[in-house]
Amino acid sequence: MTIFVTGGAGFIGSALVRDLVKSGKDHVVTIDKLTYAGSLENLKEISGENTHSFEQVDICDASAIGALFKKYRPSTVYHLAAESHVDRSIDGPADFIQTNLVGTFTMLQAALEYWRELEESKKADFRFLHISTDEVYGELGAEGLFSETSPYEPNSPYSASKAGSDHLARAWQRTFGLPVLITNCSNNYGPYQFPEKLLPVIILNALQGRDLPVYGNGLNIRDWLYVHDHAAALRLVVEKGNIGETYMIGGRAEQTNIDMVKAICKILDKKFPEKAPHEQLIKYVTDRPGHDARYAVDCSKIERKLGWTQSVTLEEGLERTVDWYLNNLDWVEAVGKDVALDRRGLGESKS
């Protein structure tokens, strides 16, 4: 089979691509525009593999995407390409509307035109998996979990654009019959995460003795999911999931932001006792506008119906993540060493 992975040079996409290529069964085509957060550095360990191809293409370019469908004739599309950083969406929402909405429409339409021309057996086997976020559901109070039937209440430009893309994916399945499935995941973490996100910022700043910025009071809660557990879940949804259905993917690991920061500090204290305690570097900074208080997902459906479970505990995952960054500072240098120093998302929206 041939598999498309859009956004395959990004954080989650590259984890999926690396896992798919290492499995050795299929030809994987990475489609990525290579914006600031996408890098071929994320795919170095599979460079030279004859089961992997890379195409630098913008998913909003309908003619280029259509040409790729004709060239490779895929049986599966994992659609991960997206602008994904909430702070950046606050400062400049236009890119999020373009990539997440127009890009998803372009992918769905190209897939539909391609799928309609397939012979019946290949039509039945084709799958389009749209990968999304739990942020589309808004925020939770102290109790409860998001489920596949939760109402959509996005609160940031990023989550609104992803909510719109979810609705497009669902509509193309219901209206046109395209074999679409949807997943909504909780906060991913792990190797190769771009240095603007919370955990890489904390790890890299701590190594340099810089402030460890924590938004507001640090009590915002997220459910943390190890990226390779997420990649395994996505593959399972394509293999066993029911067309037209949504699957929640979570880590069953709720933690406040400040507790995550302190956990990393404790790991670094063990590795660099001469610099302990790293917690002394924590600095509370101006909160993000509209910062959702809590996300958490009920992933019992994918566990019950598809047999997926998390394989990495939060404690194990954090240790692995810290070790990976310590051993791959050359990667940080290559993809954007100064990103962690920039503060975004203070509400000065640009067109």
C-alpha atoms as a printed R data frame, in Angstrom:
    type eleno elety resid chain resno       x      y      z
1   ATOM     1    CA   MET     A     1   0.000  0.000  0.000
2   ATOM     2    CA   THR     A     2   0.928  3.637 -0.352
3   ATOM     3    CA   ILE     A     3   0.218  5.948  2.571
4   ATOM     4    CA   PHE     A     4   0.067  9.754  2.579
5   ATOM     5    CA   VAL     A     5   0.983 11.632  5.755
6   ATOM     6    CA   THR     A     6   0.353 15.367  5.508
7   ATOM     7    CA   GLY     A     7   2.385 17.377  7.970
8   ATOM     8    CA   GLY     A     8   4.734 14.411  8.167
9   ATOM     9    CA   ALA     A     9   7.773 16.571  8.916
10  ATOM    10    CA   GLY     A    10   6.149 18.038 12.033
11  ATOM    11    CA   PHE     A    11   6.134 16.726 15.595
12  ATOM    12    CA   ILE     A    12   3.276 14.196 15.600
13  ATOM    13    CA   GLY     A    13   3.433 13.571 11.857
14  ATOM    14    CA   SER     A    14   7.121 12.659 11.897
15  ATOM    15    CA   ALA     A    15   6.576 10.252 14.807
16  ATOM    16    CA   LEU     A    16   3.908  8.523 12.725
17  ATOM    17    CA   VAL     A    17   6.070  8.514  9.588
18  ATOM    18    CA   ARG     A    18   9.071  7.077 11.419
19  ATOM    19    CA   ASP     A    19   6.921  4.328 12.959
20  ATOM    20    CA   LEU     A    20   5.255  3.492  9.634
21  ATOM    21    CA   VAL     A    21   8.565  3.332  7.747
22  ATOM    22    CA   LYS     A    22  10.216  1.226 10.450
23  ATOM    23    CA   SER     A    23   7.351 -1.256 10.233
24  ATOM    24    CA   GLY     A    24   8.532 -1.858  6.664
25  ATOM    25    CA   LYS     A    25   5.187 -2.860  5.191
26  ATOM    26    CA   ASP     A    26   4.095  0.110  3.103
27  ATOM    27    CA   HIS     A    27   5.379  2.986  1.001
28  ATOM    28    CA   VAL     A    28   5.011  6.206  3.002
29  ATOM    29    CA   VAL     A    29   4.816  9.594  1.296
30  ATOM    30    CA   THR     A    30   5.420 12.590  3.555
31  ATOM    31    CA   ILE     A    31   3.704 15.744  2.323
32  ATOM    32    CA   ASP     A    32   4.869 18.906  4.068
33  ATOM    33    CA   LYS     A    33   5.272 22.579  3.191
34  ATOM    34    CA   LEU     A    34   8.211 22.831  5.630
35  ATOM    35    CA   THR     A    35   7.024 25.915  7.465
36  ATOM    36    CA   TYR     A    36   8.836 26.955 10.656
37  ATOM    37    CA   ALA     A    37   7.707 23.878 12.655
38  ATOM    38    CA   GLY     A    38   8.283 21.288  9.923
39  ATOM    39    CA   SER     A    39  11.811 20.067  9.310
40  ATOM    40    CA   LEU     A    40  13.540 17.264  7.466
41  ATOM    41    CA   GLU     A    41  15.703 17.001 10.590
42  ATOM    42    CA   ASN     A    42  12.721 15.146 12.082
43  ATOM    43    CA   LEU     A    43  13.023 12.456  9.402
44  ATOM    44    CA   LYS     A    44  16.800 12.020  9.368
45  ATOM    45    CA   GLU     A    45  16.727  8.592 10.970
46  ATOM    46    CA   ILE     A    46  14.738  7.202  8.021
47  ATOM    47    CA   SER     A    47  16.586  9.113  5.299
48  ATOM    48    CA   GLY     A    48  17.602  6.809  2.492
49  ATOM    49    CA   GLU     A    49  14.842  4.292  3.164
50  ATOM    50    CA   ASN     A    50  13.393  3.166 -0.164
51  ATOM    51    CA   THR     A    51   9.916  2.879  1.368
52  ATOM    52    CA   HIS     A    52   9.778  6.614  2.099
53  ATOM    53    CA   SER     A    53   9.287  9.574 -0.251
54  ATOM    54    CA   PHE     A    54   9.109 13.263  0.558
55  ATOM    55    CA   GLU     A    55   7.108 15.904 -1.304
56  ATOM    56    CA   GLN     A    56   7.418 19.569 -0.350
57  ATOM    57    CA   VAL     A    57   3.886 20.704 -1.173
58  ATOM    58    CA   ASP     A    58   1.412 23.144  0.380
59  ATOM    59    CA   ILE     A    59  -1.867 21.372  1.184
60  ATOM    60    CA   CYS     A    60  -3.714 24.499  0.001
61  ATOM    61    CA   ASP     A    61  -2.328 24.001 -3.527
62  ATOM    62    CA   ALA     A    62  -5.148 22.041 -5.149
63  ATOM    63    CA   SER     A    63  -3.350 21.263 -8.407
64  ATOM    64    CA   ALA     A    64  -0.205 20.034 -6.646
65  ATOM    65    CA   ILE     A    65  -2.189 17.865 -4.224
66  ATOM    66    CA   GLY     A    66  -4.259 16.441 -7.075
67  ATOM    67    CA   ALA     A    67  -1.064 15.591 -8.938
68  ATOM    68    CA   LEU     A    68   0.273 13.703 -5.907
69  ATOM    69    CA   PHE     A    69  -2.870 11.556 -5.758
70  ATOM    70    CA   LYS     A    70  -2.422 10.694 -9.430
71  ATOM    71    CA   LYS     A    71   1.298 10.015 -9.040
72  ATOM    72    CA   TYR     A    72   1.231  7.789 -5.954
73  ATOM    73    CA   ARG     A    73  -2.353  6.467 -5.810
74  ATOM    74    CA   PRO     A    74  -2.558  6.087 -2.018
75  ATOM    75    CA   SER     A    75  -4.831  3.722 -0.113
76  ATOM    76    CA   THR     A    76  -4.673  5.774  3.107
77  ATOM    77    CA   VAL     A    77  -4.362  9.441  3.999
78  ATOM    78    CA   TYR     A    78  -3.340 10.564  7.477
79  ATOM    79    CA   HIS     A    79  -4.148 14.275  7.512
80  ATOM    80    CA   LEU     A    80  -2.074 15.967 10.222
81  ATOM    81    CA   ALA     A    81  -0.893 19.135  8.463
82  ATOM    82    CA   ALA     A    82  -2.005 22.099 10.539
83  ATOM    83    CA   GLU     A    83  -0.954 25.281 12.231
84  ATOM    84    CA   SER     A    84  -1.083 24.203 15.857
85  ATOM    85    CA   HIS     A    85   0.304 26.733 18.330
86  ATOM    86    CA   VAL     A    86  -2.376 28.611 20.269
87  ATOM    87    CA   ASP     A    87  -0.150 31.607 21.020
88  ATOM    88    CA   ARG     A    88   0.668 32.060 17.343
89  ATOM    89    CA   SER     A    89  -3.032 31.844 16.473
90  ATOM    90    CA   ILE     A    90  -3.731 34.730 18.832
91  ATOM    91    CA   ASP     A    91  -1.052 36.906 17.222
92  ATOM    92    CA   GLY     A    92  -1.800 35.916 13.619
93  ATOM    93    CA   PRO     A    93  -4.986 33.914 13.024
94  ATOM    94    CA   ALA     A    94  -5.002 34.234  9.217
95  ATOM    95    CA   ASP     A    95  -2.467 31.428  8.700
96  ATOM    96    CA   PHE     A    96  -4.610 29.124 10.837
97  ATOM    97    CA   ILE     A    97  -7.728 29.791  8.780
98  ATOM    98    CA   GLN     A    98  -5.812 29.202  5.566
99  ATOM    99    CA   THR     A    99  -3.999 25.997  6.506
100 ATOM   100    CA   ASN     A   100  -6.497 24.359  8.845
101 ATOM   101    CA   LEU     A   101  -9.696 25.194  6.953
102 ATOM   102    CA   VAL     A   102  -8.740 25.822  3.321
103 ATOM   103    CA   GLY     A   103  -6.018 23.165  3.466
104 ATOM   104    CA   THR     A   104  -8.364 20.546  4.900
105 ATOM   105    CA   PHE     A   105 -11.000 21.386  2.285
106 ATOM   106    CA   THR     A   106  -8.368 21.014 -0.445
107 ATOM   107    CA   MET     A   107  -7.250 17.628  0.877
108 ATOM   108    CA   LEU     A   108 -10.802 16.341  1.231
109 ATOM   109    CA   GLN     A   109 -11.799 17.484 -2.243
110 ATOM   110    CA   ALA     A   110  -8.697 16.008 -3.879
111 ATOM   111    CA   ALA     A   111  -9.230 12.737 -2.007
112 ATOM   112    CA   LEU     A   112 -12.895 12.653 -3.062
113 ATOM   113    CA   GLU     A   113 -12.105 13.159 -6.743
114 ATOM   114    CA   TYR     A   114  -9.423 10.479 -6.587
115 ATOM   115    CA   TRP     A   115 -11.599  8.049 -4.587
116 ATOM   116    CA   ARG     A   116 -14.534  8.336 -6.987
117 ATOM   117    CA   GLU     A   117 -12.361  7.038 -9.831
118 ATOM   118    CA   LEU     A   118 -11.085  3.960 -7.978
119 ATOM   119    CA   GLU     A   119 -12.285  0.471 -8.798
120 ATOM   120    CA   GLU     A   120 -14.762 -0.861 -6.255
121 ATOM   121    CA   SER     A   121 -12.373 -3.045 -4.236
122 ATOM   122    CA   LYS     A   122  -9.877 -0.202 -3.790
123 ATOM   123    CA   LYS     A   123 -12.718  2.205 -3.054
124 ATOM   124    CA   ALA     A   124 -13.786 -0.018 -0.167
125 ATOM   125    CA   ASP     A   125 -10.249 -0.152  1.243
126 ATOM   126    CA   PHE     A   126  -9.519  3.587  1.065
127 ATOM   127    CA   ARG     A   127  -9.367  5.568  4.329
128 ATOM   128    CA   PHE     A   128  -8.964  9.282  5.094
129 ATOM   129    CA   LEU     A   129  -8.086  9.917  8.751
130 ATOM   130    CA   HIS     A   130  -8.488 13.515  9.919
131 ATOM   131    CA   ILE     A   131  -6.418 14.138 13.065
132 ATOM   132    CA   SER     A   132  -7.644 16.836 15.437
133 ATOM   133    CA   THR     A   133  -7.459 18.081 19.021
134 ATOM   134    CA   ASP     A   134  -9.469 18.029 22.233
135 ATOM   135    CA   GLU     A   135  -9.303 21.844 22.251
136 ATOM   136    CA   VAL     A   136 -12.271 21.994 19.866
137 ATOM   137    CA   TYR     A   137 -14.533 21.149 22.817
138 ATOM   138    CA   GLY     A   138 -13.622 24.237 24.841
139 ATOM   139    CA   GLU     A   139 -12.818 23.867 28.520
140 ATOM   140    CA   LEU     A   140 -13.938 21.627 31.355
141 ATOM   141    CA   GLY     A   141 -14.701 22.466 34.948
142 ATOM   142    CA   ALA     A   142 -13.178 20.522 37.821
143 ATOM   143    CA   GLU     A   143 -15.137 17.377 36.877
144 ATOM   144    CA   GLY     A   144 -15.989 15.453 33.726
145 ATOM   145    CA   LEU     A   145 -14.275 14.363 30.515
146 ATOM   146    CA   PHE     A   146 -14.648 15.191 26.846
147 ATOM   147    CA   SER     A   147 -16.181 12.360 24.823
148 ATOM   148    CA   GLU     A   148 -16.966 11.744 21.167
149 ATOM   149    CA   THR     A   149 -20.392 13.331 21.690
150 ATOM   150    CA   SER     A   150 -19.270 16.484 23.524
151 ATOM   151    CA   PRO     A   151 -20.482 19.764 21.998
152 ATOM   152    CA   TYR     A   152 -17.978 21.917 20.163
153 ATOM   153    CA   GLU     A   153 -17.094 25.153 21.996
154 ATOM   154    CA   PRO     A   154 -13.676 26.314 20.744
155 ATOM   155    CA   ASN     A   155 -12.198 29.321 22.514
156 ATOM   156    CA   SER     A   156  -9.057 30.241 20.545
157 ATOM   157    CA   PRO     A   157  -8.462 30.992 16.855
158 ATOM   158    CA   TYR     A   158  -6.487 27.751 16.686
159 ATOM   159    CA   SER     A   159  -9.209 25.563 18.186
160 ATOM   160    CA   ALA     A   160 -11.898 27.313 16.134
161 ATOM   161    CA   SER     A   161 -10.006 26.556 12.933
162 ATOM   162    CA   LYS     A   162  -9.581 22.912 13.956
163 ATOM   163    CA   ALA     A   163 -13.261 22.662 14.886
164 ATOM   164    CA   GLY     A   164 -14.128 23.917 11.414
165 ATOM   165    CA   SER     A   165 -11.837 21.343  9.823
166 ATOM   166    CA   ASP     A   166 -13.515 18.573 11.846
167 ATOM   167    CA   HIS     A   167 -16.900 19.688 10.540
168 ATOM   168    CA   LEU     A   168 -15.611 19.683  6.969
169 ATOM   169    CA   ALA     A   169 -14.268 16.140  7.372
170 ATOM   170    CA   ARG     A   170 -17.573 14.945  8.795
171 ATOM   171    CA   ALA     A   171 -19.546 16.660  6.028
172 ATOM   172    CA   TRP     A   172 -17.454 15.095  3.255
173 ATOM   173    CA   GLN     A   173 -18.173 11.692  4.758
174 ATOM   174    CA   ARG     A   174 -21.908 12.208  5.255
175 ATOM   175    CA   THR     A   175 -22.623 14.120  2.053
176 ATOM   176    CA   PHE     A   176 -20.254 12.473 -0.422
177 ATOM   177    CA   GLY     A   177 -19.549  9.093  1.198
178 ATOM   178    CA   LEU     A   178 -15.787  9.634  1.408
179 ATOM   179    CA   PRO     A   179 -14.416  7.044  3.905
180 ATOM   180    CA   VAL     A   180 -13.414  9.529  6.614
181 ATOM   181    CA   LEU     A   181 -12.588  8.895 10.255
182 ATOM   182    CA   ILE     A   182 -11.743 11.555 12.866
183 ATOM   183    CA   THR     A   183  -9.579 11.491 15.979
184 ATOM   184    CA   ASN     A   184  -9.315 14.112 18.710
185 ATOM   185    CA   CYS     A   185  -6.276 13.872 20.946
186 ATOM   186    CA   SER     A   186  -5.059 15.404 24.188
187 ATOM   187    CA   ASN     A   187  -1.721 17.225 24.701
188 ATOM   188    CA   ASN     A   188   1.125 15.369 23.014
189 ATOM   189    CA   TYR     A   189   4.692 15.389 24.310
190 ATOM   190    CA   GLY     A   190   7.899 13.553 23.507
191 ATOM   191    CA   PRO     A   191  10.931 13.674 21.184
192 ATOM   192    CA   TYR     A   192  11.117 16.140 18.297
193 ATOM   193    CA   GLN     A   193   8.523 18.566 19.692
194 ATOM   194    CA   PHE     A   194   9.219 22.037 18.327
195 ATOM   195    CA   PRO     A   195  10.936 24.205 20.974
196 ATOM   196    CA   GLU     A   196   8.065 26.700 21.335
197 ATOM   197    CA   LYS     A   197   5.840 24.281 23.276
198 ATOM   198    CA   LEU     A   198   5.780 24.091 27.094
199 ATOM   199    CA   LEU     A   199   7.950 21.061 27.826
200 ATOM   200    CA   PRO     A   200  10.782 21.829 25.369
201 ATOM   201    CA   VAL     A   201  10.781 25.460 26.556
202 ATOM   202    CA   ILE     A   202  11.199 24.344 30.160
203 ATOM   203    CA   ILE     A   203  13.894 21.759 29.388
204 ATOM   204    CA   LEU     A   204  15.951 24.030 27.138
205 ATOM   205    CA   ASN     A   205  15.637 27.148 29.278
206 ATOM   206    CA   ALA     A   206  16.608 25.184 32.388
207 ATOM   207    CA   LEU     A   207  19.742 23.912 30.674
208 ATOM   208    CA   GLN     A   208  20.744 27.532 30.029
209 ATOM   209    CA   GLY     A   209  19.806 28.770 33.486
210 ATOM   210    CA   ARG     A   210  17.039 30.943 32.043
211 ATOM   211    CA   ASP     A   211  13.629 31.701 33.534
212 ATOM   212    CA   LEU     A   212  11.075 28.898 33.271
213 ATOM   213    CA   PRO     A   213   7.931 30.778 32.189
214 ATOM   214    CA   VAL     A   214   4.626 29.522 33.588
215 ATOM   215    CA   TYR     A   215   1.445 31.200 32.354
216 ATOM   216    CA   GLY     A   216  -0.860 32.702 34.986
217 ATOM   217    CA   ASN     A   217  -0.964 30.629 38.167
218 ATOM   218    CA   GLY     A   218   0.126 27.421 36.419
219 ATOM   219    CA   LEU     A   219  -3.013 25.560 37.472
220 ATOM   220    CA   ASN     A   220  -4.364 24.933 33.969
221 ATOM   221    CA   ILE     A   221  -4.812 21.176 33.580
222 ATOM   222    CA   ARG     A   222  -4.026 19.065 30.533
223 ATOM   223    CA   ASP     A   223  -4.144 15.340 29.780
224 ATOM   224    CA   TRP     A   224  -0.676 14.330 28.577
225 ATOM   225    CA   LEU     A   225  -0.200 11.764 25.773
226 ATOM   226    CA   TYR     A   226   3.163 10.339 24.697
227 ATOM   227    CA   VAL     A   227   3.549 10.974 20.981
228 ATOM   228    CA   HIS     A   228   4.385  7.405 19.957
229 ATOM   229    CA   ASP     A   229   1.342  6.103 21.825
230 ATOM   230    CA   HIS     A   230  -0.665  8.586 19.747
231 ATOM   231    CA   ALA     A   231   0.936  7.353 16.524
232 ATOM   232    CA   ALA     A   232   0.052  3.754 17.438
233 ATOM   233    CA   ALA     A   233  -3.549  4.787 18.074
234 ATOM   234    CA   LEU     A   234  -3.805  6.503 14.687
235 ATOM   235    CA   ARG     A   235  -2.622  3.387 12.902
236 ATOM   236    CA   LEU     A   236  -5.157  1.307 14.814
237 ATOM   237    CA   VAL     A   237  -8.017  3.655 13.898
238 ATOM   238    CA   VAL     A   238  -7.161  3.311 10.203
239 ATOM   239    CA   GLU     A   239  -6.873 -0.458 10.514
240 ATOM   240    CA   LYS     A   240  -9.948 -1.191 12.640
241 ATOM   241    CA   GLY     A   241 -12.023  1.979 13.052
242 ATOM   242    CA   ASN     A   242 -15.504  2.453 11.639
243 ATOM   243    CA   ILE     A   243 -15.987  4.944  8.829
244 ATOM   244    CA   GLY     A   244 -17.746  8.107  9.917
245 ATOM   245    CA   GLU     A   245 -16.871  7.695 13.588
246 ATOM   246    CA   THR     A   246 -14.764  9.822 15.935
247 ATOM   247    CA   TYR     A   247 -12.249  8.416 18.426
248 ATOM   248    CA   MET     A   248 -10.833 10.257 21.435
249 ATOM   249    CA   ILE     A   249  -7.155  9.576 22.181
250 ATOM   250    CA   GLY     A   250  -5.819 10.538 25.602
251 ATOM   251    CA   GLY     A   251  -3.063  9.709 28.013
252 ATOM   252    CA   ARG     A   252  -5.153  9.283 31.160
253 ATOM   253    CA   ALA     A   253  -2.510 11.518 32.742
254 ATOM   254    CA   GLU     A   254  -4.001 14.804 33.936
255 ATOM   255    CA   GLN     A   255  -1.533 17.272 35.391
256 ATOM   256    CA   THR     A   256  -1.397 21.006 36.014
257 ATOM   257    CA   ASN     A   257   1.149 22.938 33.992
258 ATOM   258    CA   ILE     A   258   3.068 23.867 37.139
259 ATOM   259    CA   ASP     A   259   3.282 20.224 38.241
260 ATOM   260    CA   MET     A   260   4.657 19.280 34.827
261 ATOM   261    CA   VAL     A   261   7.278 22.007 35.112
262 ATOM   262    CA   LYS     A   262   8.233 20.859 38.613
263 ATOM   263    CA   ALA     A   263   8.464 17.230 37.435
264 ATOM   264    CA   ILE     A   264  10.962 18.256 34.755
265 ATOM   265    CA   CYS     A   265  12.895 20.268 37.316
266 ATOM   266    CA   LYS     A   266  13.197 17.184 39.538
267 ATOM   267    CA   ILE     A   267  14.486 15.093 36.626
268 ATOM   268    CA   LEU     A   268  17.081 17.752 35.832
269 ATOM   269    CA   ASP     A   269  18.033 18.011 39.513
270 ATOM   270    CA   LYS     A   270  19.037 14.333 39.399
271 ATOM   271    CA   LYS     A   271  21.040 14.789 36.223
272 ATOM   272    CA   PHE     A   272  22.652 18.093 37.185
273 ATOM   273    CA   PRO     A   273  22.728 18.206 41.014
274 ATOM   274    CA   GLU     A   274  25.241 21.029 40.974
275 ATOM   275    CA   LYS     A   275  22.540 23.284 39.469
276 ATOM   276    CA   ALA     A   276  19.701 22.126 41.750
277 ATOM   277    CA   PRO     A   277  17.089 23.116 42.579
278 ATOM   278    CA   HIS     A   278  15.942 24.019 39.075
279 ATOM   279    CA   GLU     A   279  12.583 25.105 40.533
280 ATOM   280    CA   GLN     A   280  14.227 28.361 41.560
281 ATOM   281    CA   LEU     A   281  14.118 29.352 37.870
282 ATOM   282    CA   ILE     A   282  10.299 29.203 37.696
283 ATOM   283    CA   LYS     A   283   8.763 32.559 36.826
284 ATOM   284    CA   TYR     A   284   5.021 33.205 36.590
285 ATOM   285    CA   VAL     A   285   4.218 35.364 33.548
286 ATOM   286    CA   THR     A   286   1.180 37.079 32.038
287 ATOM   287    CA   ASP     A   287  -1.454 34.509 31.179
288 ATOM   288    CA   ARG     A   288  -2.612 33.728 27.649
289 ATOM   289    CA   PRO     A   289  -5.913 35.463 26.709
290 ATOM   290    CA   GLY     A   290  -8.802 32.991 26.961
291 ATOM   291    CA   HIS     A   291  -6.581 30.288 28.449
292 ATOM   292    CA   ASP     A   292  -8.775 27.181 28.896
293 ATOM   293    CA   ALA     A   293  -8.734 25.909 32.481
294 ATOM   294    CA   ARG     A   294  -8.854 22.157 31.885
295 ATOM   295    CA   TYR     A   295  -8.939 19.544 29.150
296 ATOM   296    CA   ALA     A   296  -9.330 15.812 29.707
297 ATOM   297    CA   VAL     A   297 -10.654 13.103 27.420
298 ATOM   298    CA   ASP     A   298 -12.522  9.847 27.865
299 ATOM   299    CA   CYS     A   299 -10.625  7.410 25.649
300 ATOM   300    CA   SER     A   300 -12.637  4.351 26.694
301 ATOM   301    CA   LYS     A   301 -14.155  3.955 23.208
302 ATOM   302    CA   ILE     A   302 -10.835  3.363 21.440
303 ATOM   303    CA   GLU     A   303  -9.687  1.168 24.318
304 ATOM   304    CA   ARG     A   304 -12.873 -0.895 24.333
305 ATOM   305    CA   LYS     A   305 -13.621 -1.157 20.627
306 ATOM   306    CA   LEU     A   306 -10.151 -1.137 19.065
307 ATOM   307    CA   GLY     A   307  -8.008 -2.505 21.888
308 ATOM   308    CA   TRP     A   308  -5.660  0.457 22.192
309 ATOM   309    CA   THR     A   309  -3.940  1.293 25.479
310 ATOM   310    CA   GLN     A   310  -1.191  3.673 26.516
311 ATOM   311    CA   SER     A   311   2.179  1.940 26.728
312 ATOM   312    CA   VAL     A   312   4.188  4.740 28.363
313 ATOM   313    CA   THR     A   313   3.396  6.206 31.774
314 ATOM   314    CA   LEU     A   314   3.772  9.942 32.268
315 ATOM   315    CA   GLU     A   315   6.794  9.424 34.527
316 ATOM   316    CA   GLU     A   316   8.510  7.203 31.947
317 ATOM   317    CA   GLY     A   317   7.584  9.541 29.114
318 ATOM   318    CA   LEU     A   318   8.986 12.608 30.840
319 ATOM   319    CA   GLU     A   319  12.274 10.817 31.552
320 ATOM   320    CA   ARG     A   320  12.524  9.746 27.904
321 ATOM   321    CA   THR     A   321  11.669 13.232 26.702
322 ATOM   322    CA   VAL     A   322  14.251 14.979 28.875
323 ATOM   323    CA   ASP     A   323  16.904 12.426 27.876
324 ATOM   324    CA   TRP     A   324  16.078 12.905 24.197
325 ATOM   325    CA   TYR     A   325  16.536 16.674 24.332
326 ATOM   326    CA   LEU     A   326  19.773 16.353 26.318
327 ATOM   327    CA   ASN     A   327  21.114 13.965 23.679
328 ATOM   328    CA   ASN     A   328  19.876 15.965 20.688
329 ATOM   329    CA   LEU     A   329  20.884 19.563 21.266
330 ATOM   330    CA   ASP     A   330  22.196 19.605 17.694
331 ATOM   331    CA   TRP     A   331  18.588 19.080 16.551
332 ATOM   332    CA   VAL     A   332  17.507 22.087 18.619
333 ATOM   333    CA   GLU     A   333  20.259 24.131 16.996
334 ATOM   334    CA   ALA     A   334  19.127 23.028 13.546
335 ATOM   335    CA   VAL     A   335  15.377 23.650 13.893
336 ATOM   336    CA   GLY     A   336  15.313 26.888 15.849
337 ATOM   337    CA   LYS     A   337  17.514 27.414 18.861
338 ATOM   338    CA   ASP     A   338  16.062 30.799 19.867
339 ATOM   339    CA   VAL     A   339  12.373 29.985 19.621
340 ATOM   340    CA   ALA     A   340  12.012 29.347 23.347
341 ATOM   341    CA   LEU     A   341  13.101 32.903 24.108
342 ATOM   342    CA   ASP     A   342  10.178 34.498 22.264
343 ATOM   343    CA   ARG     A   343   6.869 35.254 23.989
344 ATOM   344    CA   ARG     A   344   3.754 35.207 21.823
345 ATOM   345    CA   GLY     A   345   0.019 35.184 22.337
346 ATOM   346    CA   LEU     A   346  -0.535 38.376 24.308
347 ATOM   347    CA   GLY     A   347  -3.546 39.390 22.246
348 ATOM   348    CA   GLU     A   348  -2.083 41.731 19.654
349 ATOM   349    CA   SER     A   349  -3.810 40.070 16.707
350 ATOM   350    CA   LYS     A   350  -2.461 40.693 13.206
351 ATOM   351    CA   SER     A   351  -4.190 40.197  9.874
